[in-house]
């Protein structure tokens, strides 16, 4: 279907304010549903006009003239507000397609308007793209920039509408094809001086063909398209403050099918879709979301070793039996009240963080024979007998029990160690702790030397 014609952009001078000895005019720019404000003094308008007269041969009498005497008087300012608004509207009407660069920058199109945003990004990558790729650095981009690129591609316009080769969209596409490390960070409220809420903007990540690691925060997972295009290469993924379910991230296409199964499984019964797995993904951070269940989409991440679901609303440990390679799991600060049967789902787990839940009983942990590190801080464990459930675990070395009711028992550390019998000398119950964040962000070093903060994935390389 044909796309609707773009609405005409508008610029209104909605007021002014006195700053020191000069007047600043407040301009409200409207582009479809998006609005933003820009502030300029008269001398800025004069500079803009001089450049447009020289570059685009516009009428030099179009701008209202300077006035030195009484330049800040209310009557002059009010008249000038009206005249400057007419001036701006006349310029926008004269350049209905792509505004001249000097006018676009004056109205902050490079921050808020699709053509301006993509042109600025293209020029930046034309100048620095090869250096960024060569250094292997994480490239940070805003949802608004990705939205602009997505919209630009859908419009099917020439990739260099401005005529300046540096602003050709091709520079962006060439860069995104080869980029390995991506970070997309939105804002919680409106962006900058606009009404644009970045976390609600849709964008397409299929332009990225070589991603190894991606970090997304403060976006809406339901509006992110094309992330699954990175399945063959993506090893580390972090999606925070963005999702209401695991399916939204791991199998967004599931909503289109009644029944689906991962590629490579033996099919039983009617299946309407066979979905490829995330065959390279070993680290997944879905912390700080609104996820209430560990759903069947975990079948699609069979190679996961590090999984962080902390700071969600998970009620039950479920479906993790599909993750044979899982060794580090963070379920801290959820709503877990029972661990019954957990050993059937976490057979090879080495590090388990259960801090900040509603646990009173440790029944279910007694057969986690590979477990080395266990954090049970900030729960509701009262009875010392509960420690017996973990007392016979042969590999357990570190246990944290801070801020549980039993931690106020006199000499509780000695009594905890007594539950481990002959292994007491090998076990370290936490007597003191650093900050909660230190405890949560235990570091794991990968084989290739990179360090990842398992709960935040803030350090990519």
N, C-alpha and C positions, 0 to 999 in steps of 0.2 A: 504493500500500500504506500501511496505517496505521503511523505511527511508534510504536515501543515507548514505553511509559510511562517517564518520567524516573525514574532511581533516586533514592531518598531521600538527601538530603544528611546528612552526619554531621559532628559536631565532637567530637573527643576531646582531653582535656587529657593530654598525653603526658609532661609533666615540668615542671620549674620551675628558675629560677636566681635567685641573689641578686645584685641590682644596687644598689650603695651600701647603703642601709638598708632596702630593700624587696624583696619577692619578685615576680618576673615569671613568669607562667604561660604555658607553651608549648602552643598549641592547634593540632592538626592537623585541617584541614577537608578532607573528601572529597566530591567531586561527580562521580559516575561514575568515569572513569579518571583524573580530575584531582585532584591533592592539593596543598595548600599549607599553610604554617605562619604563624601570627599570634601575637604576644606581647602580653600585657596584664597589668597589675598589678590587684590586687583593686579599687582605687578606680575603674578603668575599668569593671569589671563593675558596681560600685555606680551609676555615672553612667548606664550603659546601662539598668539596672533601673529607676531613677527615671523615666527618659523613657518606658519601656514601660508602667510603671504608670499614668503620666499620659495617654499617648496611646492605649494599647490595653487599659487596665483589667485587666492581668494580676494574678495573685495577688501581693500585696506581700511575702508570706512565702516566696515561691519561692526567693529568693536566700539562701544561707547567710549568717548574720549576721557583722558585724564582730567582731573580737577584738583589743583593743589589747595586752594583756599576753601575751608569748610568741608574738606574731603570726608570727615567722619560725622558730619551733621546727619541727624536722623532722616531728614527729607531727602538728602542726596543718596544716602545709603539705600533707602527704600526704592528710589527710582532706579538706582544702579542694580539692585537685586532683580528688578523686572527686566531691565535692558540686558543684563548678563544671561538671564534665562533665555530670552529671545535669541541671543547670540549662540548659545550652546545648542538650542533646538534647531537653529538654522544650519549649524555645522553637521549635526547628526542627520538632518534631511539631505544635506549635500553629499554625504558619504554613507548611503544606506547599507552597503555591503560591509566591507572591512574598513574600519576607520583608519586614517593615517596614524602611523606609530606615535607621533607626538601628541595627538588628540587622545589616542587610546591610553597612553600612560597618564595623561592629565586626569582622565576619568577613572583611572585604576582598573582598566579592563584586564591588565595582566594579572590582577589578583582575583577578579570575580566573574569575568565574561569569557565564554567558551573559546572564541577565536583568540582573544588576548592571552588567555592562560596557555593554550597549546603553542602559540607562537613564542611566548617567553620560555616555555619548557624546551621546545625544539632548539632555540638559539643557545640555551644553556648547555644542552647535550651536544650540539654541534661543536662547542668550544671545549667542553670538559669530559664528554662521554668516553672517549678512548682512554683518558687518564683514569677515570673511575673504574672502568672495566679492567684495566691493566693492574690496578692496585688491589682488585678483589674486595673493594669496600662494600658495606651495606648501603644501598641507595634508598633514601627516605623520600616518600612522596605522599601528598595529601589525597584523601578521597575526592576532593573537588577537582584536583588535577586529573585524576583517573576518569572521573565523570566527564570532564571536558573532552578528553581524548576519545572516550567511548562515543559521545555524542557527535564529535567531529567525524569519526569513521562512519557512523550510521547515516550522516547527512549526504555522504557520497560526493562531497565537493572536491575541487582540486586540492591537492595536498599542500599547495603553496599559494593560497588565495591572495596574500599580500604582495606577491611579486619579489619578496626578499628571500633568496635561496637559503639563508640561515634559519628561517622560520618554517622550513618545509617539514611537514608531519613525518616524512620519511626518516628524519634524524631520530625521532622518538621510537619508531618501529624498529629501526636497526639496533638501537640500544636495548630495547626491551627483549628482543629476540635472544640476546647474548647475556643478559644480566643473570647473576647467580644468587645474589643476596638482596632481598627486598623487604622494606619496612613501610607499612601503610598505617598512618596514625591520624585519626579524626579528632574532633573537638566535642566536648560534651554539650556546649551551648552553641549559639550562633557563631559563625566564623568571622573574625575581624570586625569590621564596621558594617556588616551585612545582616540580612535575615536568613542567610543560607545555613541550614542545619546539615552539616557534612555527613553525620551518621545516618541520615535518611536517603542519601544519594545512591542511585544504582551505578555500578561500574563493572567492567568486564576485564578479567585478568588473563584472558586467553592470548593476549599479545605477548605475554611472557612465555618463552619456549624452553628456557634452560634453568629454571629456578631450582636451587638446592635448599634454600632456607627462606621462609617467609614469616614475617611477624605482622599481624593485623590487630589493631585495637580501636575501640570507639567507632565502629562501623555497624551496620545491620547485616548480619550474615544472610538474611533472606534476600538482600539486594545485591549480593556479590555473585557475579556470574564468571564462569571460565576458570575458576581455581582448579577444577578437576583436570584441566589440560596439562597441569604440571605433575600429574600422577607418575609418569615415568622417571622423573628426576628428583622430586622433592624428598629430602631426607629429614628436614626439621620444619615443623609448622607450629606457630603460636597464634591463636585467635582468642583475644581477651576483650571483655566488656562489649561483646558483639552478638552472642548466640543465645538462643533459648533451648536448643537441643543439639545433640551430637550429630544427628542426621542432617541438620541444616548445613553443617560444614563438610561432613564426610560423604554424604550421598544426597545432594540437593535434588537430584532427578528422581528420588524415591517417590515423591508425591505424584508423579505421573503414572506409577505402576501399582497394581493391586498386590502383586507378589514379585519379589526379586531375590536373587541369590548372587553371591560373589562368584566371579569367574574362577573356574577350576574345581568347584565343588560338585559332588554327585547330586544330580537333581532328583528330587522326590516330589511328586505331585505337580500341580499346575504352577508354572512360573512364567510371568509375562516379560521378565527382563533378566539378563545376565550382565552384571556390572563389574567392570575391571577393578582390581584392588589397587591400593596405594602401595605399589610394590617396592618403593625405595624408602618409605617413611619409617624412621626408627624413633623419632622423638616428637611427641605431640603435647602441646600445652593448651588446654582449654580452661584454664583457671579464670576466676573472676567473671563468670558468666551467670546465666540463670537456668542452668541445666539441672533437671530434677531426676533424670534416670540415665543409667548407662545402657543405651539401647543397642539393638542388633547391628547397628552400623559398624560396631567394632570388628565385625567379621571382615571388613574391608581393609583393616590395618594389621595384617598378620605378622608383620616384622617389627612391630612396636616394641621397644625396649624401655623407654622412658615415657610415662604417661602422667600428666599433671591435671587433675580435676579439682584442685583445691578452690575454696571460696565459691562454691555453687550450692545447690539445694538437693544433692543426691541423698536418697532415702535408703537405698539398698545396693549392696555390691552384687552386680549381676553381669552376665554375659562375658566376663573377663576370661573364662575358660578357653575362649577362642584365641587368646593372645599367648601363644606358647613361648615367645621370646621375652615377655615382660619381666623385667628384673627390678625396676624402680617405679613405685606407684605413690602418688601424693593425693590423698583423699581428705586432707585436712580442711577444717572449717566447712563441713557439710552438715547433714542432718541424720547421720547414721546412728541408730540406736541398738542395732544387733549385728553380730558378726557370725551368726550361725551358718555353717556350711562354707565359710570363706575359703577354707583350705582346698575345697574342690575346684575353686576358680583361680587360685593364685599359687599354683604348684611350684614355680621357680622363683618366686619373689625374694629379693635380697634386701631392699630398702622399702619400708612401708611407713608412710606418715598418716596417722589417724588423729592428729591433734585437733582440738576444737570441735569435737562431735558430742553426741549425747550418750556415750557408751558407759554402761554400768558393769557389764560383763565382758570378759575376754574369751569366753567360750567360742571356739571356731578358729582360734589362732594356734591351737596345740599341735597341728600337723604341718605347720609351715617350716619344713625342715631346712630350707635354704636361707631363712631369714637371718640377716646380720644386724640391720639397724631398724629400730622400732620406736616411733614417737607417739606416745599416748597422752601427751600433755593436754591440759584444758578439757578433760572429760569429767565423768561423774563416778569414777571408780572409788568405792568406799572400802571394800573388803580385801584384806591382804590375801585371802584365799584365791582371789582372782588371778594373782600373779603365778599361781601354780600352773595355769594353762600355758604359760610361756616358759616356765622353769625348766622344762626338759628339752627345749629346742637346742640342738647341738651346735649351731653356728652363730647363735645370737651373741653379739658383743656390746651393743649400745641400746639402752632403753631410757626413754624420757617419760617421767610420770609427774612432772611439775603441775601444780594447780589442779590436782585431783583431791577429793576429800581425804584420801588415805595419806597424802603427803604432809598432813598436819599431825600424824601419829608420831609421838616421840621416837627419835632414832629410826625413822621409817626406812632409810637407805639400808641399814643393817638387816632389818627384817625382810626387805625386798630381796637382798642378796641371799638370805637364808633359803629362799624358795628355789634357788638354783643349785643347791647342794654342792657337790664337788666342783662344779663349774663356776662357783661364785667369784673366784679370783680372775676369771676371764671376762666377766661381765662388768660394764660400767653404767650404773644408773645415774642419770644427770642430777647433780646436787644443785648446781647453779646453771644458768643459761645466759647466753648473750641476749640480744634483742630477739623478739619473736621472729623478725625477718631473717636474722642470721640462722635461726633454727630451720625456718622454712626453706631458705635458699641454699640447702646443702649442695655443694658443688660435685659434679661428676666429670671426670676427665675422659674424653673419648680416646680411642686408640691412635688417632692422628694428631693428638695434642691439643685439640680445641677444647675449650671449657664452656660448659653450658650451665646456667642457673636453672635447675630443673623446674622451679615453680614460676619463673618469670621469663626465661630464655632471653634475658636482656643482653647477654654477651654472645655474639654470634661466632666470633673467631678468636 
